[in-house]
């Protein structure tokens, strides 16, 4: 064959072979359409029209939807490319309100049932039918896994147009095992996590498993524990391959693991069937009895008692850890008050027969007491012994230790305990102290008969059972005043208070003559004395002595006559800086009988409160209404004739204009609707102001003038004779120096008498001159 012919034959053969490769292989291409995700029962939040179905083209060929059917309904012409998602929606407008979708969904006629349904989607010769038991109106979708199983998704509102949230998770729960059971913790079994009972699951598989919705049951079928986010730490219900998940009982009242006798634990899953949803048993383990603080752990397929290892690999150990605890509250005691407790505890390991010895040594190392709280006795969890030795004053060391533990204790540092202590019968037995700090007299440093004299007392109560302090006045051995009382109940506390001293009228000097009167304060094993001058009588009280005596006799016989309480702002600053915190003290002298008082305070100007930490106006509200002004509310329960002290803190607003404000104190007695109000001025300067001292001085003078006109501030004293006296309060300035600023109407009239006489004389002279 010539060369040209041969070349032609070769070219022909090559052409025929090449033609074979031009055959259309599209008929062999794979068509793989999958219903991928279903939103079947949207909540009211999404709207009932927001049902949708997601289709996924898992094949390698494109498809025109005009040849497809959804439950016998056709589609308009739409191209569906490989590896793409297509979302079929009931309402395109409603869908696009909630989903940021990169392409336009296809509107179709949908009506999905909320409990169960079957969806048929077919293209050419391919048909898909899915049936499932659905959850209802929880805004989660049904999603397909990679292994073509279905379950509820993890993401609220679903994942339209992207990979499903459960795609890479396994539906094969057979890879899960119950790995550890903790039935008998130290303490109560039903405590909140991470305390109380718990179980541990382990994933033996190669894919992550989501365990939300699985159920644990004990031996009783009615006792169940749903695995949910609130039963685990960090709310994570996914178990990755080779990892653990601890599920806590967390106070569940249905599920309870037995501490004694036989118990079994079972793990169930829900599976849909043609007859509805049914439970499937995944695994079951059982044990008999338990030991406090120990777990039943799966080691190589068998259960053993081991120390608990939540979230970690189980290990069989023969070690133990026992500890001793010596409970001694203080380091110094009185002989009669000293006692202690010794506790032996097992932290982990099996119960053992133990022996414990103890010793008390004095400061010279001599043994004064020996103890053997346990002698080869079986202890399961822990036991306690208490002792009350009668020790002489001195310094001691108490020691207890384990004798020959039969296990390998991994921490011997707590196998012995020691404490040093002292016995001192004078510990905290401090002596009481009593002093008269000030007698509030007038500017002439004397008092008149029938006047009320406030007396400021300092008392320190130590270790004393006494509760009553009395003050009175004497002259020449005769009582010239009733006794005023103060009750102090708390030990080891300082008390500073003002008590009223009511002098007898002594109008005709029938008791004693004018002169130095002895003031006596007595109580708590102490007696202190002071003196002051009494000269003259109260003309108004004594102007009709006979009427006065008759009145006094009637008052003395009327034991049930009502006594009015008295109130006083005893301590408060004259000025303060913006944003500062200061304290005030209000004294309440109680009337006849026992009463309850509520006291609160605030700073204001106009209708706005500047210590309430709010812009709330202080316009009067119902007295039954507790508002923000009552944030420093104090409550006092006072017996008859008792003085109560209410200490309160006020924090000023940081933004206040400089100037004068008002400090108001409100007092509510029992359930009375009418409140007692005390008001005084306070000057506020800016935080960087330099004129605080001047403002303080100016306002202090102004406050004294204001308080001198407040005749309502009366203190009522209760005396043993049953006679009641009205006594003016001593008002203390911010510096603590007491000033008597009360002046009665009678005293004011007496001071005005010279002026009336002068005016009368002038009028007489003028009239005489006119007649001439």
Phi, psi and omega per residue, in radians:
X1 nan 2.301 -3.105
X2 -1.217 2.840 -3.071
X3 -1.115 -0.759 3.128
X4 -1.075 -0.699 -3.128
X5 -1.157 -0.699 3.140
X6 -1.073 -0.729 3.115
X7 -1.101 -0.675 3.135
X8 -1.127 -0.738 3.112
X9 -1.082 -0.706 3.129
X10 -1.110 -0.755 3.137
X11 -1.107 -0.644 -3.138
X12 -1.148 -0.762 3.137
X13 -1.093 -0.761 3.134
X14 -1.104 -0.655 3.131
X15 -1.124 -0.734 3.131
X16 -1.140 -0.707 3.110
X17 -1.137 -0.727 3.126
X18 -1.111 -0.613 3.131
X19 -1.101 -0.587 3.125
X20 -1.067 -0.610 -3.131
X21 -1.335 -0.165 3.115
X22 -1.543 0.065 3.117
X23 -1.119 2.427 -3.122
X24 -1.271 1.951 3.114
X25 -1.565 0.049 -3.111
X26 -1.065 -0.451 3.133
X27 -1.217 -0.327 3.102
X28 -1.666 -0.102 -3.114
X29 -1.157 2.646 -3.059
X30 -1.504 2.275 3.020
X31 -1.815 1.979 -3.027
X32 -2.375 1.498 3.092
X33 -1.749 2.417 -3.078
X34 -2.327 2.326 2.885
X35 -1.234 2.116 -2.892
X36 -1.906 -0.550 -3.080
X37 -2.780 2.548 -3.055
X38 -2.390 2.171 2.930
X39 -1.762 1.780 -2.929
X40 -1.778 -0.469 -3.069
X41 -2.509 1.266 -3.141
X42 -1.109 2.629 3.133
X43 -1.343 3.074 3.100
X44 -1.084 -0.465 3.119
X45 -1.099 -0.777 3.125
X46 -1.395 -0.554 -3.085
X47 1.757 2.472 -3.074
X48 -1.140 -0.340 -3.140
X49 -1.473 0.028 -3.069
X50 -1.635 0.622 2.992
X51 -1.329 2.509 3.084
X52 -2.744 2.768 3.107
X53 -2.261 2.332 3.107
X54 -1.813 2.250 3.069
X55 -1.900 2.450 3.138
X56 -2.143 2.263 3.087
X57 -1.579 1.641 -3.122
X58 -1.493 -0.039 -3.127
X59 -1.499 -2.875 -3.103
X60 -2.151 0.349 3.096
X61 -2.250 2.661 3.077
X62 -1.426 2.816 -3.084
X63 -2.553 2.459 3.023
X64 -1.708 2.185 -3.016
X65 -1.213 -0.136 3.141
X66 -1.122 -0.305 3.134
X67 -1.703 0.158 -3.067
X68 -1.937 2.787 -3.126
X69 -2.324 2.473 3.001
X70 -2.116 1.883 -3.070
X71 0.864 0.863 3.086
X72 1.209 0.217 3.086
X73 -1.851 2.376 -3.096
X74 -1.537 2.904 3.130
X75 -1.987 2.729 2.953
X76 -1.283 2.913 -3.075
X77 -1.164 2.153 3.128
X78 -2.668 2.331 -3.125
X79 -1.465 2.351 -3.089
X80 -2.181 1.824 -3.046
X81 -1.491 2.813 3.121
X82 -1.077 2.588 3.075
X83 1.044 0.504 3.102
X84 -2.059 2.771 3.093
X85 -1.820 2.518 3.064
X86 -2.275 2.222 -3.098
X87 -1.917 2.146 3.110
X88 -1.750 2.082 -2.999
X89 -2.068 2.687 3.074
X90 -1.371 -0.646 3.126
X91 -2.435 1.961 -3.126
X92 -1.115 -0.661 -3.126
X93 -1.149 -0.811 -3.141
X94 -1.130 -0.668 -3.138
X95 -1.085 -0.817 -3.050
X96 -1.265 -0.217 3.050
X97 -1.215 -0.510 -3.014
X98 -1.970 -0.282 -3.044
X99 -2.123 2.295 3.070
X100 -1.535 1.476 -2.994
X101 -1.715 2.353 -3.046
X102 -1.353 -0.281 3.106
X103 -2.426 2.870 -3.036
X104 -1.323 2.188 3.080
X105 -1.240 2.896 -3.118
X106 -1.805 2.176 3.133
X107 -1.415 2.275 3.108
X108 -2.408 2.979 3.100
X109 -1.509 1.928 -3.112
X110 -2.138 2.539 3.017
X111 -2.702 1.471 -3.061
X112 -1.593 2.395 3.134
X113 -1.322 2.702 -3.071
X114 -1.558 -0.266 -3.108
X115 -1.847 -0.806 3.122
X116 -2.810 2.650 -3.110
X117 -2.854 2.906 3.050
X118 -2.213 2.252 -3.128
X119 -1.997 2.215 3.126
X120 -1.978 2.141 3.097
X121 -2.243 2.200 -3.077
X122 -2.393 2.502 3.067
X123 -2.418 2.151 -3.078
X124 0.960 -2.021 -3.098
X125 -1.783 0.201 -3.098
X126 -1.798 2.357 -3.117
X127 -2.366 2.441 -3.104
X128 -2.306 2.310 3.124
X129 -2.378 2.246 -3.114
X130 -2.236 2.400 3.043
X131 -2.283 2.450 -3.111
X132 -2.732 2.675 2.979
X133 -1.525 2.074 -3.002
X134 -1.654 2.644 2.859
X135 -1.307 2.984 -2.965
X136 -2.206 2.066 2.970
X137 0.884 0.953 3.073
X138 -2.095 0.163 3.088
X139 1.162 0.265 3.012
X140 -1.894 2.592 -3.084
X141 -1.761 2.866 2.921
X142 -1.503 2.305 -3.089
X143 -2.204 2.639 3.118
X144 -1.642 2.388 3.051
X145 -1.536 2.962 3.098
X146 -1.052 -0.555 -3.113
X147 -1.520 0.266 3.086
X148 1.133 0.492 2.955
X149 -1.839 2.836 -3.014
X150 -2.116 2.625 3.057
X151 -2.895 2.946 3.068
X152 -1.182 2.416 -3.121
X153 -1.304 2.975 -3.135
X154 -1.588 -0.347 -2.969
X155 -1.803 2.221 3.098
X156 -1.161 2.413 -3.085
X157 1.373 -0.107 3.061
X158 1.508 -3.043 -3.084
X159 -2.297 0.994 -3.112
X160 -1.118 2.350 3.081
X161 1.433 0.102 3.101
X162 -2.575 3.037 -3.064
X163 -1.052 2.441 -3.111
X164 -1.131 2.598 -3.092
X165 -1.207 -0.425 -3.137
X166 -1.824 0.222 -3.002
X167 -1.004 -0.741 -3.052
X168 -1.666 0.176 3.125
X169 -1.719 2.607 -3.105
X170 -1.549 2.573 3.007
X171 -1.747 0.068 -3.114
X172 -1.554 1.679 -3.124
X173 -1.392 -0.026 3.127
X174 -1.157 -0.257 3.117
X175 -1.394 -0.117 -3.137
X176 -1.559 2.439 3.031
X177 -2.286 2.600 2.986
X178 -1.378 1.905 -2.926
X179 -1.680 -0.490 -3.099
X180 -2.734 2.461 -3.137
X181 -2.230 2.240 -3.135
X182 -2.046 1.514 -2.981
X183 -1.534 -0.359 -2.989
X184 -2.365 1.322 3.124
X185 -1.272 2.819 2.960
X186 -1.150 2.296 -3.067
X187 1.629 -2.908 -3.082
X188 -1.254 2.571 -3.113
X189 -1.316 -0.438 -2.995
X190 -1.848 0.480 3.120
X191 -1.220 2.802 3.110
X192 -1.195 2.632 3.120
X193 -1.021 2.557 0.107
X194 -1.560 0.316 3.094
X195 -1.641 3.140 3.123
X196 1.370 -2.958 -3.105
X197 -1.249 2.675 3.054
X198 -2.746 2.845 3.020
X199 -2.279 2.767 -3.117
X200 -2.213 2.280 3.038
X201 -1.811 2.642 3.134
X202 -2.329 2.419 -3.120
X203 -1.724 1.906 3.111
X204 -1.469 -0.198 -3.008
X205 -1.387 -3.004 -3.127
X206 -1.889 0.014 3.103
X207 -2.227 2.684 3.099
X208 -1.192 2.593 -3.133
X209 -2.232 2.319 3.057
X210 -1.689 2.112 -2.979
X211 -1.816 0.084 3.112
X212 -1.045 2.285 -3.138
X213 1.688 -0.246 3.042
X214 -1.186 2.777 -3.053
X215 -2.170 2.391 2.986
X216 -1.854 2.384 3.067
X217 -2.272 2.558 3.007
X218 -1.584 -2.736 -3.046
X219 -1.159 -0.376 3.105
X220 -1.665 2.160 -3.089
X221 -1.069 -0.420 -3.115
X222 -1.443 -0.209 3.137
X223 -1.645 1.874 -3.033
X224 -2.292 2.642 3.110
X225 -2.303 1.931 3.116
X226 -1.347 2.296 3.085
X227 -1.369 1.951 -3.092
X228 -2.447 3.033 -3.055
X229 -1.070 -0.562 -3.105
X230 -1.353 -0.050 3.133
X231 -1.798 0.047 -3.133
X232 -2.265 2.895 3.066
X233 -1.436 2.418 3.099
X234 1.177 0.160 3.041
X235 1.025 0.402 -3.109
X236 -1.715 2.049 -3.086
X237 -1.854 0.295 -3.141
X238 -1.784 2.257 3.078
X239 -1.929 1.942 3.106
X240 -1.330 2.839 3.139
X241 -0.958 2.316 3.097
X242 1.284 0.280 -3.126
X243 -2.063 2.930 -3.064
X244 -1.976 2.767 2.987
X245 -2.491 2.185 3.138
X246 -1.685 2.203 3.112
X247 -1.905 2.160 -3.067
X248 -1.711 2.547 3.027
X249 -1.128 -0.720 2.978
X250 0.929 0.915 3.065
X251 1.203 0.218 3.117
X252 -1.079 2.311 -3.047
X253 -1.560 -0.289 -3.137
X254 -1.448 -0.831 -3.000
X255 -1.583 2.239 3.140
X256 -2.654 2.264 3.139
X257 -1.563 2.307 -3.116
X258 -1.203 2.432 3.030
X259 -1.617 -0.348 -3.118
X260 -2.272 2.528 3.091
X261 1.366 -2.923 -3.052
X262 -1.351 2.478 3.065
X263 -2.603 2.495 3.013
X264 -2.259 2.639 -3.129
X265 -2.186 2.268 -3.077
X266 -2.211 2.530 3.128
X267 -1.994 2.188 -3.088
X268 -2.108 2.683 3.013
X269 -2.203 2.697 3.027
X270 -1.632 2.357 3.085
X271 -2.310 2.355 3.083
X272 -1.363 2.476 3.055
X273 -2.332 3.077 3.133
X274 -1.157 -0.349 3.129
X275 -1.749 0.219 -3.131
X276 1.957 -2.993 -3.084
X277 -1.490 2.385 -3.132
X278 -2.371 2.758 3.130
X279 -1.535 2.570 3.093
X280 -2.224 2.202 3.116
X281 -1.277 2.151 -3.141
X282 -1.660 -0.746 3.124
X283 -2.782 2.707 3.111
X284 -2.502 2.326 3.040
X285 -2.305 2.756 -3.134
X286 -2.488 2.761 3.096
X287 -2.628 2.926 3.111
X288 -2.271 2.126 -3.140
X289 1.284 3.018 3.115
X290 -2.744 2.951 3.093
X291 -2.258 2.283 -3.107
X292 -0.965 2.310 3.094
X293 1.383 0.072 -3.128
X294 -2.067 2.645 -3.138
X295 -1.882 2.627 2.863
X296 -1.550 1.968 -2.992
X297 -2.028 2.442 3.091
X298 -1.423 1.976 3.071
X299 -2.202 1.940 -3.132
X300 0.976 0.697 3.034
X301 1.540 -0.053 3.124
X302 -2.117 2.686 3.141
X303 -1.667 2.334 3.112
X304 -2.348 2.621 3.001
X305 -1.340 2.106 -3.116
X306 -2.414 2.885 2.943
X307 -1.047 2.490 -3.103
X308 -1.116 2.395 3.120
X309 -2.345 1.133 -3.102
X310 -1.089 2.248 3.120
X311 1.334 0.160 -3.114
X312 -2.334 2.962 3.129
X313 -1.175 2.413 3.131
X314 -1.345 2.535 3.129
X315 -2.450 2.448 3.039
X316 -1.567 2.145 -3.131
X317 -2.250 2.603 3.090
X318 -1.838 0.083 -3.121
X319 -1.388 3.068 3.106
X320 -2.597 2.989 3.028
X321 -2.576 1.894 3.085
X322 -1.939 2.588 -3.137
X323 -2.453 2.730 3.077
X324 -2.030 2.460 3.100
X325 -2.257 2.221 3.130
X326 -1.862 1.983 -3.065
X327 -1.675 1.745 3.060
X328 -2.243 2.071 -2.990
X329 -1.280 -0.670 -3.052
X330 -2.178 -3.126 3.084
X331 -1.947 -0.261 -3.135
X332 -2.248 2.318 -3.075
X333 -2.390 2.808 2.833
X334 -1.496 2.668 -3.098
X335 -0.986 -0.771 -3.059
X336 -1.323 -0.232 -3.062
X337 -1.809 -0.058 -3.002
X338 -1.464 2.224 2.968
X339 -2.645 2.869 -3.140
X340 -2.709 2.914 3.103
X341 -2.215 2.508 3.022
X342 -2.104 2.250 -3.072
X343 -2.147 2.259 3.037
X344 -1.822 2.225 -3.049
X345 -2.308 2.565 3.012
X346 -1.821 2.054 3.117
X347 -1.416 -0.803 2.950
X348 -2.716 2.950 -2.999
X349 1.832 3.061 -3.105
X350 -1.491 2.716 3.059
X351 -0.993 2.526 -3.074
X352 -2.379 2.799 2.887
X353 -1.468 2.131 -3.056
X354 -2.135 2.810 3.032
X355 -2.304 2.365 -3.134
X356 -2.290 2.405 3.099
X357 -2.136 2.688 -3.134
X358 -2.511 2.833 -3.051
X359 -2.693 2.430 2.965
X360 -1.999 2.160 -3.130
X361 -2.022 2.549 3.056
X362 -1.469 -3.052 -3.054
X363 -1.168 -0.224 3.118
X364 -1.724 0.068 -3.140
X365 1.471 0.178 3.135
X366 -1.486 2.378 3.112
X367 -1.335 2.144 3.124
X368 -1.905 -0.338 3.074
X369 -2.553 2.467 3.049
X370 -2.220 2.505 -3.069
X371 -2.340 2.601 2.984
X372 -2.414 1.347 -3.051
X373 -1.094 -0.555 3.101
X374 -2.375 2.291 3.089
X375 -2.160 1.714 3.123
X376 0.899 0.856 -3.119
X377 -1.876 2.468 -3.127
X378 -1.346 2.189 3.081
X379 -2.121 2.193 3.137
X380 -1.475 -0.989 -3.067
X381 -1.987 -1.302 3.086
X382 -2.750 2.710 3.080
X383 -2.487 2.696 -3.065
X384 -2.276 2.478 3.001
X385 -2.146 2.490 3.103
X386 -2.141 2.577 -3.073
X387 -2.401 2.640 3.097
X388 -2.360 1.277 -3.114
X389 -1.259 2.527 3.094
X390 -1.679 1.694 -3.059
X391 -1.787 2.553 3.054
X392 -1.316 2.790 3.084
X393 -0.968 2.393 -3.132
X394 2.740 -3.015 3.139
X395 -1.914 2.378 -3.043
X396 -2.377 2.735 2.977
X397 -2.148 2.235 3.109
X398 -1.885 2.286 -3.116
X399 -2.369 2.454 3.025
X400 -2.390 2.577 -3.106
X401 -2.697 2.709 3.042
X402 -1.345 2.491 3.094
X403 -1.960 1.886 3.001
X404 1.051 1.125 2.993
X405 -1.098 2.436 -3.072
X406 -1.565 0.082 3.087
X407 -2.123 2.946 3.133
X408 -1.492 1.701 -3.122
X409 -1.303 2.116 -3.058
X410 -1.386 -0.201 3.132
X411 -2.448 1.637 -3.082
X412 -1.499 -0.029 -3.101
X413 -1.162 -0.406 -3.139
X414 -1.884 0.316 3.069
X415 -1.453 -0.165 3.088
X416 -2.430 2.408 3.120
X417 -2.251 2.527 3.122
X418 -2.480 2.540 3.078
X419 -2.495 2.467 3.013
X420 -1.690 2.486 3.094
X421 -2.638 2.873 3.130
X422 -2.204 2.456 3.010
X423 -1.839 2.024 -3.110
X424 -2.456 1.899 -3.070
X425 -1.240 -0.138 3.094
X426 -1.791 0.121 -3.138
X427 -1.123 2.194 -3.133
X428 1.068 0.223 3.090
X429 -1.582 0.960 -3.088
X430 -1.198 2.557 3.122
X431 -1.265 2.498 3.047
X432 -1.200 2.678 3.138
X433 -2.381 2.424 -3.074
X434 -2.473 2.359 3.103
X435 -2.622 2.628 3.019
X436 -1.667 1.961 -3.063
X437 -1.429 -0.709 -3.070
X438 -2.794 2.465 2.999
X439 -1.893 2.071 -3.066
X440 -1.457 1.817 3.105
X441 -1.983 3.064 3.106
X442 -1.328 -3.061 -3.117
X443 -1.149 -0.343 3.122
X444 -1.591 0.102 3.084
X445 0.998 0.653 3.041
X446 -2.597 2.837 3.123
X447 -2.098 2.897 3.069
X448 -1.984 2.719 3.068
X449 -1.072 2.477 -3.104
X450 1.420 -0.044 3.088
X451 -1.429 2.850 3.057
X452 -1.817 2.272 -3.075
X453 -2.077 1.863 3.070
X454 -1.227 2.449 -3.115
X455 -2.237 2.195 3.130
X456 -1.598 2.199 -3.024
X457 -2.070 2.445 2.965
X458 -1.946 2.218 -3.124
X459 -2.317 2.306 2.938
X460 -2.019 2.089 3.114
X461 -1.748 2.071 3.101
X462 -1.602 -2.360 -3.135
X463 -1.483 1.371 -3.029
X464 -2.314 2.474 3.085
X465 -1.550 -0.169 3.110
X466 -1.195 2.671 -3.129
X467 -2.295 -0.211 -2.965
X468 -2.013 2.333 2.991
X469 -2.051 2.385 3.129
X470 -2.151 2.541 2.988
X471 -2.246 2.534 3.083
X472 -2.758 3.037 3.131
X473 -2.099 2.483 3.112
X474 -2.299 2.656 2.981
X475 -2.570 2.188 -3.137
X476 0.985 0.625 3.102
X477 1.403 -0.001 -3.134
X478 -1.810 2.475 3.096
X479 -1.298 2.087 -3.123
X480 -1.976 0.278 3.052
X481 -2.751 2.647 2.956
X482 -1.140 2.931 3.118
X483 -1.646 2.216 3.039
X484 -1.706 2.487 -3.032
X485 -2.104 2.648 3.028
X486 -2.393 2.335 -3.141
X487 -1.808 2.230 3.085
X488 -2.141 2.012 -3.041
X489 -1.756 -0.560 -3.050
X490 -1.452 2.364 3.102
X491 -1.479 2.756 3.100
X492 0.966 0.927 -3.094
X493 -2.546 2.504 3.051
X494 -1.544 2.395 3.066
X495 -2.184 2.289 3.009
X496 -2.218 2.154 -3.026
X497 -2.697 2.897 3.104
X498 -2.049 2.189 3.113
X499 -1.953 2.522 3.106
X500 -1.466 2.413 3.044
X501 -2.040 1.965 -3.094
X502 -1.676 1.987 3.093
X503 -1.337 2.528 3.083
X504 -1.145 2.683 -3.134
X505 -1.072 -0.805 3.090
X506 0.853 0.756 -2.983
X507 -1.086 -0.670 -3.125
X508 -1.828 0.330 -3.062
X509 0.917 0.634 -3.138
X510 -1.245 -0.374 3.124
X511 -1.564 -1.125 -3.100
X512 -2.559 2.958 3.061
X513 -1.535 2.923 3.069
X514 -1.049 2.719 3.079
X515 2.605 -2.916 -3.140
X516 -1.214 2.266 3.120
X517 -1.921 2.405 -3.136
X518 -1.545 2.179 3.065
X519 -1.700 2.226 -3.071
X520 -2.147 2.299 2.987
X521 -2.104 2.260 -3.043
X522 -2.507 2.409 3.100
X523 2.801 2.778 3.097
X524 1.000 0.604 3.108
X525 1.325 0.177 -3.124
X526 -2.154 2.614 3.060
X527 -2.465 2.176 3.106
X528 -2.214 2.651 -3.090
X529 -2.314 2.665 3.018
X530 -2.608 3.058 -3.126
X531 -2.475 2.771 3.067
X532 -2.691 2.811 -3.058
X533 -1.569 2.319 3.019
X534 -2.091 2.117 -3.095
X535 -2.516 2.223 3.113
X536 1.562 2.915 -3.133
X537 -2.117 2.866 3.069
X538 -1.439 1.878 -3.040
X539 -1.032 -0.662 -3.092
X540 -1.168 -0.713 -3.137
X541 -1.252 -0.650 -3.031
X542 -1.679 0.127 -3.062
X543 -1.117 -0.550 3.053
X544 -2.205 1.534 -3.011
X545 -1.103 -0.677 -3.126
X546 -1.101 -0.784 3.098
X547 -1.094 -0.657 -3.114
X548 -1.103 -0.814 -3.139
X549 -1.084 -0.764 3.128
X550 -1.071 -0.721 3.133
X551 -1.124 -0.733 -3.133
X552 -1.114 -0.673 3.136
X553 -1.156 -0.701 3.109
X554 -1.135 -0.724 3.141
X555 -1.163 -0.629 3.140
X556 -1.158 -0.581 -3.127
X557 -1.447 -0.356 -3.133
X558 -1.553 1.377 -3.042
X559 -1.198 -0.390 -3.088
X560 -1.659 0.208 -3.138
X561 -1.118 2.448 -3.067
X562 -1.234 2.359 3.064
X563 -1.850 2.382 3.130
X564 -1.584 2.368 3.097
X565 -1.267 2.878 3.111
X566 -2.249 2.561 -3.083
X567 -2.284 2.594 -3.111
X568 -2.749 2.344 2.963
X569 -1.422 1.772 -3.001
X570 -1.415 -0.640 -3.105
X571 -2.416 2.251 3.076
X572 -2.922 2.653 3.127
X573 -1.389 2.659 3.048
X574 -1.431 -0.430 -3.123
X575 -2.643 2.831 -3.136
X576 -2.760 2.845 3.121
X577 -1.705 2.719 3.138
X578 -1.069 2.463 3.103
X579 1.360 -0.012 -3.084
X580 -1.487 2.908 3.070
X581 -2.043 2.277 3.103
X582 -2.411 2.820 -3.100
X583 -1.936 2.655 3.006
X584 -2.316 2.771 3.088
X585 -2.295 2.306 3.126
X586 -2.043 2.232 3.101
X587 -1.726 2.360 3.101
X588 -2.195 2.078 3.087
X589 -1.746 2.016 -2.969
X590 -1.331 2.690 3.120
X591 -1.555 -2.865 -3.138
X592 -1.164 2.340 -3.117
X593 1.520 3.006 3.122
X594 -1.596 2.436 -3.133
X595 -2.489 2.741 3.086
X596 -1.883 2.358 -3.141
X597 -2.163 2.496 2.974
X598 -2.053 2.281 -3.063
X599 -2.253 2.327 3.014
X600 -2.577 2.901 -3.049
X601 -2.600 2.819 3.077
X602 -2.861 2.845 3.109
X603 -1.884 2.375 -3.102
X604 -2.593 2.872 2.948
X605 -2.577 2.229 -3.054
X606 1.193 -2.223 -3.128
X607 -1.876 0.235 -3.061
X608 -2.022 2.390 3.102
X609 -1.572 2.361 -3.123
X610 -2.011 0.252 3.030
X611 -2.299 0.255 -3.105
X612 -1.687 -0.021 -3.099
X613 0.964 0.646 3.133
X614 -2.833 2.863 3.096
X615 -1.608 0.243 -3.121
X616 -1.082 2.241 3.071
X617 -1.195 2.657 -3.100
X618 -1.779 0.420 3.065
X619 -1.025 2.464 -2.970
X620 -0.997 2.347 3.067
X621 -2.008 -3.095 3.055
X622 -1.045 2.403 -3.103
X623 -1.161 -0.274 3.103
X624 -1.433 -0.138 -3.026
X625 -1.679 2.118 3.099
X626 -1.592 2.012 -3.134
X627 -1.940 -2.905 -3.021
X628 -1.171 -0.351 3.129
X629 -1.168 -0.298 -3.048
X630 -1.700 0.405 -3.090
X631 -1.139 -0.387 3.117
X632 -1.897 0.574 -3.111
X633 -1.006 2.296 3.054
X634 -2.074 2.545 3.123
X635 -2.115 2.353 -3.133
X636 -2.243 2.340 3.000
X637 -1.948 1.920 -3.015
X638 -2.014 2.402 3.045
X639 -1.453 3.048 -3.099
X640 -1.067 2.286 3.095
X641 1.234 0.275 -3.072
X642 -1.689 2.500 3.095
X643 -1.687 2.229 3.114
X644 -1.965 2.490 -3.139
X645 -2.025 2.163 3.125
X646 -1.964 1.975 3.120
X647 -1.768 2.262 -3.077
X648 -2.355 2.617 3.049
X649 -1.902 2.448 3.073
X650 -2.204 2.313 3.063
X651 -1.931 2.108 -3.119
X652 -1.382 2.639 3.036
X653 -1.115 2.625 -3.141
X654 -1.351 -0.392 -3.124
X655 -1.918 1.655 3.124
X656 -2.413 2.476 3.048
X657 -1.315 2.555 3.128
X658 -1.235 2.418 3.112
X659 2.632 -2.911 -3.056
X660 -1.593 2.343 3.105
X661 -2.202 3.108 3.121
X662 -2.034 2.394 2.993
X663 -1.800 2.096 -3.110
X664 -2.023 2.392 3.041
X665 -2.066 2.263 3.088
X666 -2.008 2.437 -3.085
X667 -2.272 2.206 3.093
X668 -1.985 2.177 -3.138
X669 -1.765 2.159 -3.120
X670 0.876 -2.245 -3.133
X671 -1.871 0.352 3.130
X672 -1.132 2.459 -3.129
X673 -1.460 -0.487 3.130
X674 -1.448 2.164 -3.094
X675 -1.679 2.604 2.994
X676 -1.551 2.322 -3.108
X677 -2.133 2.327 3.022
X678 -2.044 2.289 -3.084
X679 -2.329 2.384 3.013
X680 -2.592 2.820 -3.060
X681 -1.451 2.621 3.029
X682 -2.487 2.342 -3.096
X683 -1.697 2.245 -3.103
X684 -1.909 2.233 3.062
X685 -2.050 2.780 -3.128
X686 -1.172 2.829 -3.062
X687 -1.089 -0.475 3.139
X688 -1.799 0.204 -3.073
X689 -1.201 2.627 -3.128
X690 -1.926 -0.038 -3.055
X691 -1.856 0.519 -3.123
X692 -1.107 -0.705 -3.091
X693 -1.166 -0.762 3.125
X694 -1.095 -0.765 3.132
X695 -1.086 -0.677 3.140
X696 -1.088 -0.809 -3.102
X697 -1.151 -0.809 -3.115
X698 -1.065 -0.773 -3.086
X699 -1.257 -0.536 3.101
X700 -1.097 -0.767 3.118
X701 -1.096 -0.730 -3.138
X702 -1.122 -0.688 -3.126
X703 -1.133 -0.666 3.136
X704 -1.082 -0.738 3.125
X705 -1.130 -0.688 3.139
X706 -1.163 -0.763 -3.068
X707 -1.229 -0.483 -3.115
X708 -1.153 -0.344 -3.140
X709 -1.693 0.016 -3.096
X710 -1.566 1.506 -3.079
X711 -1.314 -0.147 -3.113
X712 -1.413 -0.194 -3.095
X713 -1.449 1.379 -3.118
X714 -1.915 2.446 3.108
X715 -1.821 2.310 -3.069
X716 -1.890 2.215 3.127
X717 -1.824 2.600 3.095
X718 -1.988 2.183 -3.058
X719 -2.039 2.820 -3.067
X720 -1.120 -0.496 -3.097
X721 -1.315 -0.158 -3.109
X722 1.534 0.003 3.116
X723 -1.435 2.480 -3.097
X724 -2.003 2.410 -3.109
X725 -2.246 2.507 3.017
X726 -1.607 2.162 -3.010
X727 -2.201 2.217 -3.126
X728 -1.249 2.545 -3.135
X729 -1.376 2.617 2.939
X730 -1.580 2.251 -3.101
X731 -1.801 2.195 -3.130
X732 -1.733 2.349 3.045
X733 -1.386 3.078 -3.097
X734 -1.117 -0.371 3.128
X735 -1.411 -0.189 3.110
X736 1.615 -0.046 3.114
X737 -1.456 2.145 -3.070
X738 -1.344 2.443 3.063
X739 -2.332 2.291 3.054
X740 -1.514 1.967 -3.042
X741 -2.049 0.065 3.134
X742 -1.454 2.455 3.092
X743 -2.460 2.110 -3.072
X744 -1.276 2.917 3.085
X745 -1.105 -0.662 3.129
X746 -1.093 -0.737 -3.133
X747 -1.145 -0.686 3.108
X748 -1.100 -0.719 -3.134
X749 -1.120 -0.710 3.141
X750 -1.067 -0.706 -3.134
X751 -1.211 -0.456 -3.123
X752 -1.484 -0.167 -3.094
X753 -1.011 -0.800 3.134
X754 -0.988 -0.651 -3.130
X755 -1.184 -0.702 3.094
X756 -1.094 -0.703 3.137
X757 -1.102 -0.771 -3.138
X758 -1.075 -0.796 -3.136
X759 -1.094 -0.688 -3.132
X760 -1.111 -0.769 3.132
X761 -1.053 -0.753 3.141
X762 -1.083 -0.739 3.132
X763 -1.100 -0.694 3.130
X764 -1.101 -0.748 -3.137
X765 -1.103 -0.755 -3.134
X766 -1.094 -0.753 -3.126
X767 -1.131 -0.726 3.130
X768 -1.106 -0.692 -3.131
X769 -1.140 -0.691 -3.129
X770 -1.140 -0.700 -3.112
X771 -1.151 -0.597 3.102
X772 -1.201 nan nan
